Amino acid sequence: MSAKVDTSLPLEYQTEQSRLNILGFWIFLGAEIVLFATLFAVYAVLNQRYAGGPGHQDIFLMKEVMIQTVLLLTSSFTCGLAIFEMRKGNLKGLITWLIVTLGLGAGFLFMEINEFIHYVHEGATMQTSAFLSSLFVLLGTHGAHVMFGIFWAIMVIFQLVKRGLTPVTARKVFIIGLYWHFLDVVWIFIFTFVYLKGMML
């Protein structure tokens, strides 16, 4: 027996299975919030324990961080445009905006890797101090999530090309959109409480 489809709802919500999967993903995001809250708490405790090593103002490159922020926040906007095109049933527009989103995300990731390389060249490694250990873990965890999101979205794009827009592929696009927006929100907290606050110490 085929799943009941409610065509009065957006495509990603039309089947009960899709609605349950989306609800399950919201629960998963709740666990992710706990993870990042823990990392922020650890950083808050350790962020001034330099152990004679470099501090915030010695290593932070705020111009590059601003560019990273613009890239990631813009990618959140283009991800929203992808969902908008999906709701209109425009497969080509959906895929186009997803690719733009991934390009911006890849640019962010490239700059973050360069940021880590800069830290190491400045003698700032995870072994240098508690501050740097907590910084690398927090930034690295977020960066790993961005990398995973890029690969995940690429797989979704392949499915869109192969199967088109269906309740299943629409649900997958919607979920990856939730995930991407979540990463952007986490970055806003990182930008505010790590970089901006760090430069004021």
C-alpha positions in Angstrom: 0.0 0.0 0.0 1.5 3.4 -1.0 2.0 6.1 1.5 -0.7 8.7 1.8 0.2 12.0 0.2 -1.3 15.3 1.4 -0.8 17.6 -1.6 -2.1 20.6 0.4 1.3 20.7 2.2 4.8 21.6 0.8 6.4 18.8 -1.1 8.8 17.9 1.7 5.9 17.5 4.2 3.5 15.6 2.0 4.1 12.1 3.3 4.0 10.9 6.9 7.4 9.4 6.6 8.9 12.7 5.5 7.2 14.5 8.4 8.6 12.0 10.9 12.1 12.2 9.3 12.1 16.0 9.6 10.9 15.8 13.2 13.7 13.3 13.9 16.2 15.7 12.4 15.1 18.5 14.6 15.7 16.2 17.6 19.2 15.5 16.1 19.8 19.2 15.9 18.9 19.4 19.6 21.8 17.0 20.3 24.1 19.1 18.2 23.2 22.1 20.2 24.2 20.3 23.3 27.5 19.3 21.7 28.4 22.9 20.7 27.2 24.3 24.0 29.6 22.0 25.7 32.5 23.1 23.4 31.6 26.8 24.1 31.5 26.1 27.8 35.0 24.5 27.7 36.3 27.4 25.6 34.8 29.9 28.1 36.7 28.3 30.9 40.0 27.9 29.1 40.2 30.9 26.7 42.6 33.0 28.9 44.9 30.2 29.8 47.8 31.0 27.5 50.6 29.1 29.3 53.1 31.7 27.9 51.9 31.1 24.3 50.2 33.5 21.9 46.9 35.0 22.8 43.8 36.1 20.8 45.3 39.3 19.5 48.5 37.7 18.5 47.0 35.2 16.1 43.5 36.3 15.0 43.3 37.7 11.5 40.0 39.7 11.7 40.0 40.7 8.0 40.0 37.0 7.0 37.5 36.1 9.6 35.1 38.8 8.3 35.4 37.4 4.8 34.7 33.9 6.2 31.6 35.3 8.0 30.3 37.0 4.8 30.9 33.8 2.8 29.0 31.6 5.3 26.1 34.0 5.9 25.7 34.5 2.2 25.6 30.7 1.8 22.7 30.7 4.2 20.9 33.2 2.0 21.5 31.2 -1.1 20.4 28.0 0.7 17.1 29.8 1.4 16.8 30.7 -2.3 17.3 27.0 -3.1 14.4 26.1 -0.8 12.3 28.9 -2.4 13.0 27.4 -5.9 12.1 23.9 -4.6 8.8 25.2 -3.3 8.1 26.6 -6.8 8.9 23.2 -8.4 11.9 24.7 -10.2 14.5 21.9 -10.2 17.1 23.8 -12.2 16.9 26.8 -9.9 17.1 24.5 -6.9 20.2 22.8 -8.1 21.8 26.0 -9.2 21.4 27.7 -5.8 22.6 24.6 -4.0 25.7 24.6 -6.1 26.3 28.3 -5.3 25.7 27.5 -1.6 28.3 24.7 -1.7 30.8 27.0 -3.5 30.5 29.6 -0.8 30.8 26.9 1.9 33.9 25.5 0.2 35.4 29.1 0.2 34.7 29.3 3.9 36.4 26.0 4.5 39.4 26.9 2.4 39.9 30.1 4.4 39.5 28.2 7.7 42.2 25.7 6.7 44.5 28.6 5.9 43.7 30.2 9.2 44.8 27.0 11.0 48.0 26.9 8.9 48.6 30.6 10.0 48.2 29.6 13.6 50.7 26.8 13.4 53.2 29.1 11.7 52.8 31.5 14.6 53.7 28.7 17.0 50.0 28.2 18.0 49.2 24.5 18.1 46.8 22.4 20.2 49.8 21.5 22.5 50.8 25.1 23.1 48.1 26.1 25.7 44.7 25.3 27.0 43.3 28.3 25.1 44.6 27.0 21.8 43.4 23.4 22.5 39.8 24.6 23.2 40.0 27.0 20.2 41.2 24.3 17.7 38.5 21.8 19.0 35.7 24.3 18.7 36.7 25.7 15.3 37.7 22.2 14.0 34.4 20.7 15.1 32.4 23.4 13.3 34.7 23.1 10.2 34.2 19.3 10.1 30.5 19.8 10.2 30.7 22.2 7.2 32.8 19.7 5.3 30.3 16.9 6.1 27.5 19.2 5.0 29.2 19.9 1.6 29.6 16.2 0.9 26.1 15.5 2.0 24.6 18.2 -0.2 26.6 16.9 -3.2 25.0 13.5 -2.7 21.5 15.2 -2.5 22.3 17.0 -5.8 23.1 13.7 -7.5 19.8 12.3 -6.3 17.9 15.4 -7.6 19.6 15.0 -11.0 18.7 11.3 -11.1 15.2 11.3 -9.6 13.9 14.9 -9.9 11.8 16.6 -7.3 9.8 14.1 -5.3 8.5 14.1 -1.7 11.7 12.1 -0.8 14.3 14.3 -2.5 12.4 17.4 -1.4 12.6 16.2 2.2 16.4 15.6 1.8 16.9 19.1 0.5 14.9 20.6 3.3 16.8 18.7 5.9 20.2 19.7 4.5 18.9 23.2 4.5 18.1 23.0 8.2 21.6 21.6 8.8 23.2 24.4 6.9 21.3 27.1 8.6 22.2 25.5 12.0 25.9 25.7 11.1 25.5 29.4 10.2 23.9 30.1 13.6 26.8 28.3 15.3 29.3 30.4 13.4 27.5 33.7 14.5 28.2 32.6 18.1 31.8 31.7 17.2 32.3 35.0 15.5 30.8 36.9 18.5 32.2 35.1 21.5 35.5 33.9 20.1 36.7 36.5 17.7 35.1 39.7 18.7 35.3 39.1 22.4 38.8 37.8 22.0 40.0 41.0 20.3 38.6 43.0 23.3 40.6 41.2 25.9 
